Amino acid sequence: MSEANILEAEPRERVGKGAARATRRAGRVPCVIYGAKRDPVAISIGPLELRKNLQAGTFFSTVYEVKINGGGDSERVLPREVQLHPVTDVPQHVDFLRVSSATKVTVEVPCEFINEDECEGLKRGGVLNVVRYAIEVLCVVDAIPQAIVVDLAGLDIGDSVHFSHVSVPDGVEPTISDRDFTIATIAAPTVVEEEEAEEAEDLEGEEGAEGEGAEGEAEAEGSAEE
């Protein structure tokens, strides 16, 4: 496991709302590790370290080794829930699931779009319409992909990317199993659509003006005959 997937933690002797508030006042984030038919373990993590991992965008699909008391104890975990402050979005509490290599979990894996510069549709002014920024999959923890790579090379306006078009590790299955769902499409440029609509409106206006002019000429001729 890389150093980037290690979280340093300190044990918490007390649990409950009062103890959690005291932990936050001390400048740390209260957390709990549960699962695997073992007793929960109460810990705390530094807010800067936690925020850095949250901002990486792969927090909930990354297996971490939590080192407690400088590594005297360690737990292999997968983040399951983060409670944020309703106003500041500062992490208030984190739940970690204790896992092993055989643990099967449902996780959301972010999509990574590549080769935009080789996408014909985007070169022609098309727009990447992302239907799913992340995909929920079922797999064992050691097979969790960090990202689902979506290759846009060669796609043209009107083309779509479905799940069957991407590659995932063996044993990784989408939780949506009843259809080959869409991940993204290359849509026509909105500017062109707006210009076409404006041209149609201008054309209708010109035709209306010509019609009014013809009616005016007919009325003038009728008056002259009288």
N, C-alpha and C positions, 0 to 999 in steps of 0.2 A: 504494500500500500504506500502511495506517495505521501510526502510530507504535507502536501496540500489537502489531503483527506484525513488529517489528524486534528482533533479538537482537544485542547487542554481544558480540564475541568477541575473543580474543587467539590468535595462532598458537602452536602447540607445535612446537618444533624436533625433539624426540625422540618416538618411539613405542615401544610395548611395555608390559608390565606394570610394570616398574620406573619408567618415565617417567610412567605413569598414576598410580601411587602418589605420586610426587613432586608431581604436579599437585594431587592431593587434599590432600596435606600443606600445600601453599601456599594452600589455601582455595578452590580452583576445581574445576570438574567437567570432566574430560576428555571430548572429543567427537570424532567423525570425520564428514566429509562425503564421500559416495561416489556413484558412478553417472554416467550420461551418457557412458560410455566415456572418462572422464578419470581422472587420478590422484587417489587419496583425499587429502583435506586434513585434517590434525590440528589441532584448535583446543581452546580451553577457554572455558567460560562461567561467570559468577558464579552461585553457588548460589541466592541470593535471587531473582534474575531468572528463573532456570530454575524454581524452585519456584512462583513466582507464576503462571507460564504453565501449569504442570502442574495447579495447583489450579483453574484456570479451567474445566476439564472438556472443553475442545475442542482440547487440545494436538495430538493425532494427526490431526486433521482440518483443521488450520490451516497454510497455506503461510506460511513466514517468510522474511524477508530477513536473512541473517546478515552483519553488517558486521564485517570483520576489520581490526584496526589502525585503528579509528576511522573506517572507511568507505573506506580506501584500496583494499581489495578487498571484494567482496561476492558472496554466493552465494544463489540462490533455492532453498529446501529445504523438505522435508516430513519431520517427525519420524517415525521408523519403529520405534525400540525404545529403551526406557529401562531400564537396569539399576539396581535399588534395593538398598540394604544390607539383608540378610536380617533384621536386628534393628531398626534405626532407620528404615528406609524412606527414608533420605537418597539422592538420586540419585548413582550412582557413575559412570555412563557413558551417553552418548546417541549413537545413530546417526541421521544425517540423510541423506535421499536427495536428491540434486541433481535438480531438476526444471525443465521448461520449460512453456510454455502447451500443448504437445502431449502432455505426459506423461500417460499413463493409469494410474491407480492404484486399488487396493482399499483402502478405508478404512472405519472404523467411525464412524458419525455418531450423536451422542446424540439421544434423543427429548426433545422439550419438550412437556409437556401443558398446554394452556391452557383457559380458560373452565370451570374446575371449578365456579364459582358458578352457571353456567347449565346444569349437568348435572342433569336431573330425578332420575336414579337416585341421585346423591350427596345431593341434597336430601332424598330419602326414606330416607336412612340406608344406602344401598348403599356398597360399597367398591370403590375403583379397584384392580383387579388387573393390574399391569404384567407382561406376558409378556416384552417386550423393552425394555430401557432404552436400547439402541443398536442400530442396523441397519447391517450391512455392505453397502456399495454399491461399484459400479465406475463410474468416470467420469474425465474429464480434471481436472487439478488446479484449473483456473480455475472449474470448475463444482461444486466440493465445497461442499455446504451446511453452514453452521455448526451447524444443528440441523434435525431433521425434526419439524415442528410437528404435533401431534396435537390436534385440536379436539374437546372433550368436550361441547360445547353440544348440548342436545336429547337426549342419550343417556339411556336408562332402564335399570333393573335387567334384566340378561339380555342387553343389547346388547354387541356386540363391535366393535372397530376393526381393520380389516385394512389391509394396505399399499395396496390399491387406493383406500382412503378418504383418503389423505394426498397432498399436492402436493409434488413435487420438481422441481428444474430439469430442463430438457431434457437428455437424454444421461446422466442419473443412473439407473442400473439396480441393483436389488437382486441380490446374488450368489445368493440363493435364488430361482430362476426357475421351479421346477416347481409352485408353488402360491401362492395368495394368503394368505400367513401372517398370523397374529393378532399384533397389537401389544399390545392391552390389552382387558380386559373390565370391565363393571360388574357386580360380584357382589352377591348378596343379603347383607344385613347378618348377620354371624355372631352378634350378640347375639340377634336374632330366632330364628335357628335353635336356639341354646342354650335360649332360653325355651320354644320349642315342644317340644324334647326333654325339658325338665324337666316341662312340663305333661303330656306323654305318660306319663312315669314316675310322676307323682303320680296320674294317672288309673288306671294299672295297679295302683298300691298300694291305692287306694280300692276297686277291684273285688276285689282279693285279700282285703282286710279284710272286705268284705261277704260274700264266699264263705265265709270262715272263720267269720263270725258265724252264717251260715245253717246250717253244719255243726254248730256248737255247739248251736244251738237244737234241731236234729233229734236229736242225741244225748241232750239233756236230756229231750225228750219221750219218747224210747224208754225211758229209765231210769224215768221216772214211771209208764209203763204197766206195767213189770215189777213 
